[in-house]
Amino acid sequence: NAGVTQTPKFRVLKTGQSMTLLCAQDMNHEYMYWYRQDPGMGLRLIHYSVGEGTTAKGEVPDGYNVSRLKKQNFLLGLESAAPSQTSVYFCASSYSGVNYGYTFGSGTRLTVV
Amino acid sequence: QQPVQSPQAVILREGEDAVINCSSSKALYSVHWYRQKHGEAPVFLMILLKGGEQKGHEKISASFNEKKQQSSLYLTASQLSYSGTYFCGTLSGYALNFGKGTSLLVTP
């Protein structure tokens, strides 16, 4: 089992460029999440999805968009990258989101210059 | 709202015990605990549910006080492998809000 796979693992963007981060899970989980992790801030929720075709905003959604066209994939887009979006991005999935633990991907380290 | 964790950092010698606390200003129905080693992804440790049920797979225990809206993680006879940052997570709607983490360093 691959679990949760994130691509790419590293990326450097110039301010104003766009990119898409891909998250794929092979556990048939319904719930998927995108978090960003900054030093001293813990994990902050960007967007999440409770099933195929659904998305919802989290704590820090500004500057990001998401799509969940297939159950196994959850895409995070940055339309116009800003230096404040320099962070480590983690995708996670969960069977139901309420009484089950999360499985995290290995993360994407994004630097915006 | 993020749950509040304390302490922010702990340094232990191998074999010593530690307690990490997590508190919330909102009513809690469940609390998750995760451990993250440097440069790696967070790993699920356990979940504590309202009513006392505990689900997990690590030899680490925890408590959940619904009235006080608090949870505590107990690491006894710590091992070098326990080093890392510990996060608690509480549900807000359908997703977890995580605390800022507690850094634990176990030294020989």
Interface residues (C-beta under 8 A of the other chain):
Chain A: Y31 Y33 Y35 G40 M41 G42 L43 R44 L45 Y48 V50 A56 G58 E59 F90 G97 V98 N99 Y100 G101 Y102 T103 F104 G105 S106 G107
Chain B: Q2 S30 H32 Y34 E40 A41 P42 V43 F44 M46 I47 L49 K55 F87 G89 L91 G93 Y94 A95 L96 N97 F98 G99 K100 G101
